[in-house]
Amino acid sequence: MLRDDRELLQRLFTAAIGAVDPLKILAAHLPPPPKGRTIVLGAGKAAAAMAKAVEDHYHVPGLTGLVVTRYGHGLPCRHIEVVEAAHPVPDAAGQEAAKRILALTRGLTKDDLVLCLISGGASALLAIPGEGLTLADKQAVNKALLKSGANIAEMNCVRKHLSAIKGGRLAAAAHPARVVSLLISDVPGDDPSVIGSGPTVADPSSREEALAVIRKYGITPPEAVLRHLNDPASETPKPGDSRLARCQTQIIGTPQAALRAAAAVARSVGVTPIVLGDLEGEARDVALIHAGIARQVARHGEPLPAPAVIISGGETTVTVRGQGRGGRNAEFLLALAVALDGHPGISAIAGDTDGIDGTEDNAGAILTPDSLARGLVKGLNAKAMLANNDGYGFFSGLGDLIVTGPTRTNVNDFRAIVVRTQG
């Protein structure tokens, strides 16, 4: 028996993460061994766990390779080198690792296999600037995008066109070898060209679209960035490019799989789930929608009667205007708390499946019906702290942060709202 809804919410989050654990899901997707060499290359928050899963289950002679992951997300491997670098703003370690990954594609033949392991975070971790750009140029644009409210597809469109390795360029460099890419998706719709900025996938977006994103959000990039994007040479490999003809891509972990796993746990304890799927938008706007659905369940038993749990994923955005410590999941929960105003019988959890909410040290937080009241006792003004983008500060003050440490997977955010009351 569950002690309370706090325990149920934590179980749902744990189930969601477990459903996309590379150590559990990758082995079934490994390709037949090649006639020639096998080179493992990869990047992302799940890269180290994916590499370890390859080593544990893929027994081919001379296995070698290099993957890059976020600081603190590494795992020891025997044959595949694991390098750690910065995320979400790239650093020199990521740049050097990306250069070495690109160098490993040189001299390959049609008998060789490049096994690419890509997960969310690869965009920042594979940080080779395009022609005429510096790492500082990329860092400046990345920081501006992160604060702008741009969604993941928009950010990755820009990143691809500022890169020497993303947007299909890694696969093009590996030609004529066979390239098999195993992906863990962190994007709504699971578009392979968006996951990690698609280093092994043809890019349907254009440099003109990248420029449009910069204009849309009023970003003032370094002059070198504008020169680069206005140069036709900055264009990425497109669908139909002959260098990508021997590329195969398979998505092995998805946000939907995580949501379904959580829904199954809810059903097992007699709570009916409704799965909303992947959602995008400003975190506080998404919170208002969730609050409205939760109140409808509580008051009218629609679209399903209580006890129920509303489950969603995807990646929200936060347009930073305040000076507080945030994270999009903490922002979502604080906005939800304000909207629900202490509604009895409604509790919630929101967390990033990689274990890191934005750049903070928590995965997310838990909201209970008495969160606002407890906050007032401690001098925490929820509305003021929301205006200051200080969701972390609010839930830290309550002792309600969820701290998992790095999970070594990533299918973006997980949100669940348990509704007990009706009428």
KAQUI-V386600 format. One line per field, one symbol per residue. ss: DSSP state (h for helix, s for strand, l for the rest). phi: phi as a letter, one per 20 degrees, with the letter a starting at -180 (. if undefined). psi: psi as a letter, one per 30 degrees, with the letter a starting at -180 (. if undefined). Layout:
ss = ???
phi = ???
psi = ???
This chain:
ss = llllhhhhhhhhhhhhhhlllhhhhlhhhllllllllsssssslllhhhhhhhhhhhllllllssssssslllllllllssssssllllllhhhhhhhhhhhhlllllllllsssssssllhhhhlllslllllhhhhhhhhhhhhhhlllhhhhhhhhhhlslllllhhhhhhlllsssssssllllllllllhhhlllllllllhhhhhhhhhhllllllhhhhhhhllhhhlllllllhhhllssssssslhhhhhhhhhhhhhhlllsssssssllsshhhhhhhhhhhhhhhhhhlllllllssssssslssllllllllllhhhhhhhhhhhhhlllllssssssslllllllllllsssslllhhhhhhhllllhhhhhhlllhhhhhhhhllssllllllllllsssssssllll
phi = .efafgfffffffffffffcfgfedfgfdfeffefeedddcabpfeffffffffffcdecfmgbqbcccfgndfbfceddfdddbebeefcfffffffffffffefmfdfeecdeddcbgofgfeedeffgnddffffffffffffeenfefffffffgfedddcemnfffffegeffcdddddeccgnlfgfefmmlfdcgdfecfffffffffgemedeggffffffeegfffegdgnfffdfddcccedbcgffffffffffgffdndeecdeneccpggfffffffffffffffecmcfbfffbcedbcnceccefcddeednffffgfffffffflmgfmccbcbbefencemdedderbcdcgdgffffffemdeffffffeldfgfffffemdfdddmgembacmeccbceddebn
psi = kkelfeeeeeeeeeeeeefgjefffeefgklkklebljkkklklfgeeeeeeeeeffjikkgklaklkllkfglkklefkkkkkakkfklaeeeeeeeeeeeeffkgllfflkjjkjklkfeeffjhjklkglleeeeeeeeeeefffgkleeeefeeeefglgflhfeeeeffkglkjkkkkjkgkkfhjffejgghfgkkjflleeeeeeeeeeghkjlkeeeeeeffkfffklklkfkffgfgkkkkkfkleeeeeeeeeeeeefggkkkkjfakkllkefeeeeeeeeeeeeeeefgkglllklkkklbajlljjkfaglkckfeeeeeeeeeeefhgkkgkllkklkfffjjcgagleblkklfgeeeeeeeggjjeeeeefghheeeefeffggkjjflkfhljhblkkkjkjelk.
